[in-house]
Amino acid sequence: MRQSPFWTPITPKTGPLFHVQTQYAQQVPTIDAVATVLRIALSQTVEPGVDRFGEVRALLTARSKLVDIRRDIENQMRGLLKSLGIVLGKGGAGVLAARIAAILRQAARLRPLIDPLMAVHDAIAAQAASYDAQIKALTRSDQIVRGLMTVPGVGPVTALAFKSTVDDPGRFKSAGDVGAYLGLTPRRYQSGEMDRTGRISKRGDRLTRSYLYEAANVLLKVVRRGSPLKSWGLKLAKRIGPKKAKIAVARKMAIIKASCKTGAARLIFGSERG
């Protein structure tokens, strides 16, 4: 029996009901469309389901919020110092803190301006690190997530986000449907004689989609180890540009992960094809 990715079955004593997931409301914007979804749902036998990953998604969302706040504070400090003629340059949170500390040693007059922001930044970074520790603890006890992490460029956060969003890949007719489910497939516009492909739909879970895109970026730019997926992505980047290539690699990652049942290494380092 197949579980639909768009609704969760509820089985009260009065009879079967179906809850359409709110993140897909944009996919059913009209009354007729909602009626169609419910008619299809009621016409199929579906196993009762429970939102097993609600707390995991809440953890990932909370971490994402703190990372956004930390990044905003970093940008504020960069902007303030740049207005004073001091350019920090690129670098992560640790590099940024070291550079600011060096600047403040030479220009103590800036401490009243920067120290309050730096204190908030450090506190946010510490709390984000505590979320990271919780996520790593979850991945250590999850064989599926550890298997997903064998994909080059994929870390604990991306793997856990993917599992909590997709849940059971068996509910999809094919692994290729996962790309569309996560909004990584292009829109198609048809009208009369016109038939063209547009940008990706960006439907589904935004957080998981963004993590997959970041993982694709890491694979193409940071990971040194070669793999069929990386080679395919680099060739694609030369032909269609880096941005579209990263989206294609992110979509391919989603398909590979959905196909992965015993481990992703065989699929990645074996016979991965474009």
Buried (B, 14 or more C-beta within 10 A) or exposed (E): EEBBBBBBBEEEEEEEBBEBBEEBEEBBEEEEEEEEBBEEBBEEEBEEBEEEBEEBBEBBEBBBEBBEBBEEBBEBBBEBBEEEEBEBEEEEBEEBBEBBEEBBEEBEEBEEBBEEBBEBBBEBBEBBEEBBEEBEEBBEEBEBBBBBBBBBBBBBBBBBBBBBBBBBBEBBEEBBBBBBBBBBBBEEEEEEEEEEEEEBBEBBBEBBBBBBBBBBBBBBEEBEEEBBBBEBBBEBBEEEEBEBBBBBBBBBBBBBBBBBEEBBBEBBBEEBEE
